[in-house]
Amino acid sequence: MALSEAAAGGCPLRWPRVLLFGDSITQFSFQPGGWGAALADRLVRRCDVVNRGFSGYNSRWARLVLPRLLGAGAAAPEAVTIFFGANDSALRDENPKQHVPLAEFAANLAGMVRVLASAGVPAERVVLVTPPPLWEPAWEKECAAQGYKLNRLNSAVGEYARACLQVARDCGTEALDLWTLMQKDNQDFSAYLSDGLHLSPKGNEFLFLHLWPLIEKRVSHLPLLLPYWKEVSEAEPELSLLGGGEHA
């Protein structure tokens, strides 16, 4: 009975969040070996990693959806990734539904940064991620299997990657130039992609290794939530578990 009364007066436990916002490359990131799952594992008991990836979405649709994801009254995320461009950069003639013109893409990214700022997420908490490079031979096979012509080109993806970097400079956010990093020194980047567009296990690992330092410096101040089990008082566990909940 005493424990129940103490529990009723326990302090609410604030659980911080990291928000991953993007297209299918984000949606699939919680699959086994995914970069989002690796982030969640690295941050367990410090904050929740929330996957808000939407397969097939472009920046035009994402800009409309973002305000609905933030939630009135919810605590602002400690960090946010914005990861679009793989669909925006689709060729207009071959894939007009997903294609977004380059200038509009840049404006949409900047608009999302402003939406986040209005919700209490300053630019320094935001990481813009460029789309990865496109391995055209593999993606052309995927398109052919579905009865389509090749509907993306790596050179076009590069234009959207550069636009993403410019928005990051203009808005004061962090940026991760995945498109350039995966092609550094003219390396064969096909192993980073499962079908020419989406990330393979190696690509997921590559993204996590480059993204983690950017996320870490934005969440390094977060304490471990709730004490280690050996530190819980055996006689009066409520004294250990119903305080502030933070543990250095």
N, C-alpha and C positions, 0 to 999 in steps of 0.2 A: 504493500500500500504506500509505504514511504517513497519507494522508487517511482511509482506512478505519479505521486504528487510532485516529485522533483522533476520528472520528465515533462510535466505540464508547464513548468516554469523554465524549461531549457531555452537557451538562446537560439533563434533561428540560424541555420547554418547556410551561409552564403557560398554558393558553388560557382566560381568564375567560369567563363566560357571562352573558347576560341571558335570562331565561325569560319567555316570553309564554304565559300560561295562560288559556284561555277557550273560547268556543263557536265557531260558524261565523264570526263576525266576526273572530276571531283566526285560525282555520284559513285563511280566504281572504286573510289579510293579506300573504301572500307572493306573491300574484298580481301581475302587472305593475301598477305604480302603487300597490301596497298599502302600508299604513302600516308593517307589519312589515318588508317589503322595504326601505323607506326607512330604518328604524332599522338594519338590517343593513348597508346601504350606508354610512351615516354612521359606523358603528363598525367597519368593516372593518380588520383587523390590530390592533385593540385588544381585541375580544372577539367571541365567537360569539353571535348572536341565535338562540335556539332556539324554534321554533314548536311549541307543544303546545296547539293549538286543536282542538276536537272538535265538529264540526257537530251541532247538535241537542241537545247536552248541557245539563243544568241544574246548579245548584249542588249538588244532592243527589248526583248521580253524580260530579261533579267532586271533592267532598270525599273520596269513596272512592278515587278514582284518584290524587290528588295524591301520597300517600306513595310510590307505585310509580314516579313520575316523577323523584323526587329522587335515588334511587340511593345505596346504601350506599357510603361511601368517596369519593364524588364531591365535588369542591370546591363549596361553597355558591355559588349565583348572586350576582352583584353587585347585581342588581335583578330584581324579579319584578312583572309585571302580572297582576292577577286581574280578569277581565273577563267577568262573567256577569250574568244578569238578563233578557236578551231572551227567553229561553225560560221561565224561572221565572215571568215575569209573564203568560204565556199564560192565557187565561180557563179556569177550572177546568171549567166545563160544556162548553166547546167543545174543549178540548185537555187532558184530565186527565193524559195521560202525561207531558207536559213541565211542567205547572203545579207549582209549589212554593209553599206558603203563605208569606206575607210574613215571619212570625216565624221560620219554619224557614230561609228564604233568608238572613236576617240571621245566624242562628246558624251556618249553613254557611260564610258568609264569615269570620266570627270564628274558626271552627274551622280554616279553611285558613290563616289568619294564624298560629294557634298551631302548626299542623303545620310551617309554614316556620320558625318560631322554634326548634322542636325540632331542625330540620335545619341550624341555624346561620345562618338568614336573619332578622335582627332586623326588627322592624316598620318601622324607618326605611328599609329597602331595598325595601319593598313599596308598590306603587301600585294602589289599587282604582279601577277605571274603571266608571262607571255605564253602563247601556245607553243607546244613543242614543234620541231620540224616535222614535215610530212615526208614519209618514204613512199614516193609515188608508185614504184612498181607493185608494192604490196597493196596499196590502197586501190590501184587500178583494178587489181584482181577482185577485191571486195566489191567494187562498183559493178564490174562485169557480171559477177555472180547474182547481182540483184537487177540486172538488165539495164544498168546505167553506163554512161560514159564517165571517164575520169572527171570528177567534179571539184577537185582541189589541186592546187599546185604549190610546191614548197616556196617558190619565189613570192607568191601572193601571201602566204602565211608570214613570210619574213616582213612584208610591209606592215602587217597588222602587229607583229611583234615590236617593230620599231615605233609604231604609233603608241603602243602600250607604254613603252619606255619613256616616250616624250610626255605622256600624261603624268606618269610618275614624277618626272622632273618638275613639271608645271604645278602639280598639286602638292608636292612635298611628301609623297609616300615612298616607301621602300619598293624596290622592284627586283624580280628574279627573272633574268633573261634566259629562260630555258631553251629558246630557239637557238641562241648563239652557243650556249654552253655545250649542248649536245652535238654540235658540229665543230667544236673547237679543233683546230689543227687539221681540218678536213677529215676527221675520223669517220669511220663507217658507223652511222648512228642507227642503222636498221635494227640492231639488237635491242634498242630501247623501246621499240614499238611492237605491239602484238599483231597489228593488222595494217601497219603503215600510218595509223592515226592515233590509236589509243596506246596507253603505256603497257609494256610487258613487265614482268617481275623485275628485270634489270632496270627498266625505265622508272618504275615506282621507287626502287632503292635510290637511284640517281637523284630523283626529285626530292625525296626525303632528306638525303644527305646535304643538299644545297639549301633546302628550305628551313631545316631545323635551326641553324644558327640565327636566322632572321626571326623566327618565332621565339626562340629561347631568350633573346635579349628583351623581348616584350613581356615575358611571363616569369622571368627569373626571380622577381620579387615575391611571387606567390608562395606561401608556406605550404607544407604538407598538411592536409586536412585530417583532423582527428589524430590522437596519439598512437604511436606504435603499440601493438598489443601487449608487449611486455611492460609497458609503462602505465597500463590501466590498473587502477587500484582494485585489488581483489576484494577487499572488505567493503569499499564504498565506490563502486564503479561510476556512479553518477557524478562524483567529484571530478573524475577525469573526462567524462564524456558529455557533460551538459554545460560546459563553459563556453568559451569563445569558439572552440572547435579547431583553432589553428595550432600547428605544431611546427616548430622551426626545423 
